[in-house]
Amino acid sequence: MPLSAYKPDWAGSASISPEGPCEAGSWQTFELTYTAGKFGIDDQGGIAIVMRTASDQSRLQIDDPKGASYCTAEASNGAVLALDYDGRNGIRPWFKRLRVRVVRHFLAEGDTITIRIGDRRFGGPGIRMQTFCEPTYEFKVLADPIATTDFVELPIQPYLTIVPGKPERWQAVLPTLARVGETFRFSLKAEDIWGNPSDQIDQTVRLLADRPVRDLPETVTFTPGERAHVIEGLSVAGECDLTIRVLSAEGAALAVSNPCRISDDYPYRQYWSDMHGQSEETVGTNSAREYFEFARDLAFLDIAGHQGNDFQITDAFWAELNTLTAEFDEPGRFVCLPGFEWSGNTNLGGDHNVWYRTEGRPIYRSSRALIADSSAPETDAFTLPELFQQLQDEDALVVAHCGGRYADVTLAHDGALEPSVEIHSSWGTFPWIVDDALKSGYRVGIVAASDGHKGRLGAEYPGSSLFGCYGGYTCHMMPELSRDALFESFRRRNHFATTGARMFLEASVALPRGGLIHRRNPDLGPTETWQADRAYMGDIVKVEDDTVTFHLDVAGASPIERIELRDGLETLEVIRPYSKRELGARIRVVWEGAEYRGRGRMVSWDGHLALHGNRIRQANPINFWNADNRLESRGDTGLAWKAVTTGSFGGADIWLANGTDGRIEIETAQGRFEVLIQDIGYEDTVFECGGLGKRLRLYRLPERLTAKTLRWSRTLAIRAPGEGDTRPYVCLTREDGHQAWSSPVYLFR
């Protein structure tokens, strides 16, 4: 739907009522009034109301008067109107379009069309607003006064302000690693039911640390309008794993922070990033400035990037982004990088993130699909090999990821430019992209991010939309917080990924006779080397030994459910911090996987569970990120749920009255499954459902998991010379459903 620029001042005006702020996720009804301009609206002309694709408000409809988001329209002069709605008929990012067409008669200047959005007059509930905040949410109005279907955008648009709701849960954040006596910060906020930092708090909370913390106040007071508190300058005198509890004034538990490892034993710090998201200038929400402010001040990130789709970034916006990243970058406090998302079609290479160390570098676009300017054609890069060629002389990083277009790392890869692949984002979890890289013999690290479109970089909940997961983080092992240190950490793959949980994690290899660490991949040419008796995740090491010792050290806020030790594509061992004799009457039911790699990957697991010959004492949901989707009780013998996965997993823990009696019958959109309870044990009972890792799993757990920390080691055999790398890494799964992946260590003889 092309947009005309012809005489917008003659195209009319629009207003909306009520104008007041709306709570995110609340139910509302609006009257949008269009007043015809000098042209009027001719017979078969009309108007269109377009909405951003990122918005997850309830879908507009014109067929069910008693249903949600029912829309009607009427003309002040009695003209006959026709309505239609399509969720993908506008121009990106305004895909969603409600069209009102004059099908009999016409409108003259001053005549009006009144559109009721979420019309409640016939018993409907109204429209459920999008679940995330936006100061200028638009029902953008376009006019087609001359009946050409070449719409023009009205020069002044009505807008609404969408604000957070009341606090539902508190979030307390510490760094995951600090030295003894070194100062650090403690960050605190409360989120509404949809994950927006709430500004409706009038409360004093108590802070209780499990170790003495210098300059930690006993209380913090939130007043209305405040969305976060950050306490700087804290320190601890001795080595420990520090946590801080947040209590109400009456002593009720509100939150517990992630643990902070206080120790002088580590030659690095841990800094947390979400380097992948978009703002309203492309397909996201809120301005790029608000995007960076949220990441720094409300998500408490150390590192951020901006990854707008290249085919939508104008030269003017690219210049603005570079100005913003230079402004927000403060070494030691917050690192901010200029970058873009190379968004080639899947057959040309798929989505890849590009970041620069410095501002002022070119943007190499996969296309100019939404950009009128065709100047500087020498910067075009229509295929992934062309992008790598353009970046040969640039100080840049590239990471393959899976969004709308999935990256095909088998099509092209440049080990010097592309050190890592992205395993998780709000789009889902994609272990296959790691497997593709390892199967191809690449030496890559593993990262995660959010690819957030909702203006919440670093705290990106999926809301009520096609996104299936909470956004991820990458933890970087660096000596300091700076761009130089970040680029070196990235290029050595010294980082690990999580699905959005902050935890301390170290995966390392002890080298009995020492090893030769390579600063860069030696397959790509000569590189600096040095001797060491320990290698860390991501390192490439030449070793003399037949065997080495792999060490894992973990500390998190939730107990560990299992850890898979892998060597490349092979799972060597599954480590569970409990024994078979500790198993009880607790059953974990897990659904997981995707339909396939592309946009239609989402799997519906809507279903129910029935117990026969047993009862449910308690049931807890796992990874139910969408507040609309709940685990519901059906008495003491059944459960029902709405759930989706996008390569990720969800499920439920069920505590039974008796650990062995009866059977479980599960019916989902993917099939019907039945198993005897006595047959569910330590190992997974698996029902394959096709697709891409689409399966249902059941297994037994202890009544209570307690191991939040783990120090563990195993002896590993090193492959013989000429047989390729030994590539140990771990995938960790916690009780709360969060996962983490260390980057592999690459060992060769």
SULUR-V953190 format. One record per pair of residues at least 4 apart in sequence whose C-alpha atoms are under 6 Angstrom apart, sorted by the first residue. I is the first residue (numbers start at 1). J is the second residue. Records with the same first field share a line. If there is no record, write none. Layout:
BEGIN
I: J ; J
END
This chain:
BEGIN
1: 90
3: 150 ; 151 ; 152
4: 150 ; 151 ; 152
5: 152
8: 154
10: 37 ; 38 ; 39
11: 37
12: 35 ; 36 ; 37
13: 34 ; 35
14: 33 ; 34
15: 32 ; 33 ; 158
16: 31 ; 32
17: 30 ; 31
21: 161 ; 162
22: 162
23: 162 ; 163 ; 164 ; 165
24: 129 ; 130 ; 131 ; 132 ; 162 ; 163 ; 164
25: 128 ; 129 ; 130 ; 131
26: 128 ; 129
27: 126 ; 127 ; 128
28: 126 ; 127
29: 117 ; 118 ; 126
30: 116 ; 117
31: 115 ; 116
32: 114 ; 115
33: 113 ; 114
34: 112 ; 113
35: 110 ; 111 ; 112
36: 40 ; 109 ; 110 ; 111
37: 109
38: 109
40: 107 ; 108 ; 109 ; 145
41: 45 ; 106 ; 107 ; 145
42: 106 ; 145 ; 146
43: 102 ; 105 ; 106
44: 102 ; 103 ; 147
45: 101 ; 102 ; 144 ; 145 ; 147
46: 100 ; 101 ; 102 ; 144
47: 100 ; 142 ; 143 ; 144
48: 98 ; 99 ; 141 ; 142
49: 97 ; 98 ; 139 ; 140 ; 141
50: 94 ; 96 ; 97 ; 140
51: 94 ; 96 ; 139
52: 93 ; 94
53: 93 ; 94 ; 95
55: 130
56: 130 ; 464 ; 465
57: 128 ; 129 ; 130
58: 128
60: 69
61: 69 ; 70
62: 70 ; 71
65: 70 ; 122
66: 122 ; 123 ; 124
67: 124
68: 124 ; 125 ; 126 ; 127
69: 118 ; 126 ; 127
70: 118 ; 119
71: 116 ; 117 ; 118 ; 119
72: 115 ; 116
73: 114 ; 115
74: 113 ; 114
75: 79 ; 112 ; 113
76: 111 ; 112
79: 104 ; 105
80: 103 ; 104
81: 101 ; 102 ; 103
82: 100 ; 101
83: 99 ; 100
84: 98 ; 99
85: 97 ; 98
86: 97
87: 96
88: 95 ; 96
89: 95
90: 94 ; 95 ; 96 ; 97
91: 95
93: 283
107: 111
118: 126 ; 127
119: 126
120: 124 ; 126
131: 194 ; 463
133: 162 ; 163
134: 161 ; 162
135: 161 ; 162
136: 159 ; 160 ; 161
137: 159 ; 160 ; 161
138: 159
142: 151 ; 152 ; 153 ; 154
143: 151 ; 152
144: 149 ; 151
164: 196 ; 198
165: 192
166: 192 ; 198 ; 200
167: 190 ; 191 ; 192 ; 198
168: 191 ; 192 ; 193
169: 190 ; 191
170: 189 ; 190 ; 255
171: 188 ; 189 ; 190
172: 187 ; 188 ; 257
173: 186 ; 187 ; 257
174: 186
175: 260
176: 260 ; 261 ; 504
177: 260 ; 261 ; 270
178: 262
179: 262 ; 263 ; 264
180: 237 ; 238 ; 262 ; 263
181: 235 ; 236 ; 237
182: 235
183: 233 ; 234 ; 235
184: 233 ; 234
185: 231 ; 232 ; 234
186: 230 ; 231
187: 229 ; 230
188: 228 ; 229
189: 228
190: 197 ; 198
191: 195 ; 196 ; 197 ; 198
192: 196 ; 198
197: 227
198: 227
199: 224 ; 225 ; 226 ; 227
200: 224
201: 222 ; 223 ; 224
202: 222 ; 223 ; 224
203: 221 ; 222
204: 220 ; 221
205: 219 ; 220 ; 247 ; 248 ; 249
206: 218 ; 219 ; 246 ; 247
207: 218 ; 219 ; 245 ; 246
208: 244 ; 245
209: 243 ; 244
213: 235 ; 236
214: 234 ; 235
215: 234
239: 262 ; 263
240: 262
241: 259 ; 260 ; 261 ; 262
242: 259 ; 260
243: 257 ; 259
244: 256 ; 257
245: 255 ; 256
246: 254 ; 255
247: 251 ; 252 ; 253 ; 254
248: 252
258: 557
259: 556
268: 477 ; 478 ; 479
269: 477 ; 478 ; 479
270: 476 ; 477
271: 302 ; 475 ; 476
272: 301 ; 302 ; 474 ; 475
273: 301 ; 302 ; 303 ; 304 ; 473 ; 474
274: 304 ; 449 ; 458 ; 473
275: 304 ; 305
276: 305 ; 306 ; 307 ; 449 ; 450 ; 451
277: 306 ; 307 ; 451 ; 452
278: 284 ; 307 ; 308 ; 453
279: 284 ; 285 ; 286 ; 287 ; 288
280: 284 ; 285 ; 286 ; 287
282: 308 ; 312
284: 453 ; 454
285: 453 ; 454 ; 455
286: 455
291: 455
293: 297
294: 298
295: 299 ; 301 ; 457 ; 458
296: 300 ; 301
299: 458 ; 459
302: 334
303: 334 ; 335 ; 336
304: 336
305: 336 ; 337
306: 339
307: 339 ; 340 ; 341
308: 340 ; 341
309: 341 ; 343
310: 341 ; 342 ; 365
311: 367 ; 368 ; 369 ; 370
312: 370
313: 317
322: 338 ; 359
325: 329 ; 336 ; 337 ; 338
329: 334 ; 335 ; 336
330: 334 ; 335
331: 481 ; 482
332: 481
338: 355 ; 356
339: 354 ; 355 ; 356
340: 354
341: 352 ; 353
342: 351 ; 352 ; 366
343: 351 ; 366
344: 348 ; 350 ; 366
345: 350
346: 350 ; 405
348: 383
349: 384 ; 407 ; 408
350: 405 ; 406 ; 407 ; 408
351: 401 ; 405 ; 406 ; 407
352: 399 ; 400 ; 401
353: 398 ; 399
354: 397 ; 398
355: 396 ; 397
356: 396
364: 379 ; 380 ; 381
365: 380 ; 381
366: 381 ; 382
381: 386 ; 387
397: 417
398: 417 ; 418
399: 418 ; 420 ; 421
400: 407 ; 421
401: 407 ; 422
402: 406 ; 407
404: 599
409: 413
414: 418
415: 419
419: 444 ; 491
420: 444 ; 445 ; 446
421: 446
422: 446 ; 447 ; 448
423: 429 ; 430 ; 431 ; 448
424: 428 ; 429 ; 430 ; 448 ; 472
425: 449 ; 450 ; 451 ; 471 ; 472
426: 450 ; 467 ; 469 ; 470 ; 471
427: 467 ; 468
428: 468 ; 469 ; 646 ; 647 ; 648
429: 647 ; 648
430: 647
432: 436
435: 439
437: 442
438: 442
445: 493 ; 538 ; 743
446: 743
447: 474 ; 497
448: 472 ; 473 ; 474 ; 497
449: 471 ; 472 ; 473
450: 471 ; 472
452: 457 ; 460
456: 460
460: 470 ; 471
461: 470
462: 467 ; 468 ; 469 ; 470
463: 626
464: 626
468: 645 ; 646
471: 500
472: 498 ; 499 ; 500
473: 497 ; 498 ; 500
474: 496 ; 497
475: 495 ; 496
476: 495
477: 494 ; 495
478: 485
489: 493 ; 494
492: 538
493: 538
494: 537 ; 538
496: 741 ; 742 ; 743
497: 740 ; 741
498: 739 ; 740
499: 738 ; 739
503: 555 ; 556
504: 554 ; 555
505: 553 ; 554
506: 552 ; 553
507: 537 ; 551 ; 552
508: 535 ; 536 ; 537 ; 550 ; 551
509: 534 ; 535 ; 549 ; 550 ; 551
510: 534 ; 549
511: 533 ; 534 ; 548
514: 532 ; 533
515: 531 ; 532 ; 542 ; 543
516: 530 ; 531 ; 541 ; 542
517: 529 ; 530 ; 540 ; 541
518: 529 ; 540
519: 528 ; 529
520: 527
522: 526
537: 743 ; 744 ; 745
538: 743 ; 744 ; 745
539: 745
540: 746
541: 747
542: 747 ; 748 ; 749
543: 749
546: 717 ; 718
547: 716 ; 717 ; 718
548: 715 ; 716
549: 714 ; 715
550: 713 ; 714
551: 712 ; 713
552: 711 ; 712
553: 710 ; 711
554: 709 ; 710
555: 708 ; 709
556: 708
558: 708
559: 705 ; 706 ; 707 ; 708 ; 734 ; 735
560: 707 ; 708 ; 734 ; 735
561: 733 ; 734 ; 735
562: 575 ; 576 ; 733
563: 574 ; 575 ; 731 ; 732
564: 573 ; 574 ; 730 ; 731
565: 571 ; 572 ; 573 ; 730
566: 570 ; 571 ; 572 ; 728 ; 729 ; 730
567: 727 ; 728
568: 727
582: 702
583: 701 ; 702
584: 702 ; 703
585: 655 ; 656 ; 659
586: 654 ; 655 ; 700 ; 701 ; 703
587: 653 ; 654 ; 699 ; 700
588: 652 ; 653 ; 698 ; 699
589: 651 ; 652 ; 697 ; 698
590: 650 ; 651 ; 696 ; 697
591: 649 ; 650 ; 651 ; 696
592: 645 ; 648 ; 649 ; 694 ; 695
593: 647 ; 648 ; 692 ; 693 ; 694
594: 601 ; 602 ; 603 ; 646 ; 647 ; 692 ; 694
595: 601 ; 691 ; 692
596: 601 ; 691 ; 692
597: 601
601: 646
602: 645 ; 646
603: 644 ; 645
604: 644
605: 643 ; 644 ; 668 ; 669
606: 641 ; 642 ; 643 ; 668 ; 669
607: 640 ; 641 ; 667 ; 668
608: 639 ; 640 ; 666 ; 667
609: 638 ; 639 ; 665 ; 666
610: 637 ; 638 ; 664 ; 665
611: 637 ; 664
612: 662 ; 663
613: 662
614: 662
615: 636 ; 637 ; 656 ; 657
616: 636 ; 637 ; 655 ; 656 ; 657
617: 655 ; 656 ; 657
618: 654 ; 655
619: 653 ; 654
620: 652 ; 653
621: 652
622: 650 ; 651 ; 652 ; 737
623: 650 ; 737
629: 642
630: 641
631: 640 ; 641
632: 639 ; 640
633: 639
634: 638 ; 639
645: 649
660: 677 ; 678
662: 677
663: 675 ; 676 ; 677
664: 674 ; 675
665: 673 ; 674
666: 672 ; 673
667: 671 ; 672
680: 699
681: 699 ; 700
682: 700
684: 698 ; 699
685: 697 ; 698
686: 696 ; 697
687: 695 ; 696
688: 695
689: 694 ; 695
690: 694
718: 726
719: 723
721: 749
725: 746 ; 747 ; 748
726: 746 ; 747
727: 744 ; 745 ; 746
728: 744 ; 745
729: 742 ; 744
730: 741 ; 742
731: 740 ; 741
732: 739 ; 740
733: 739
734: 738
END
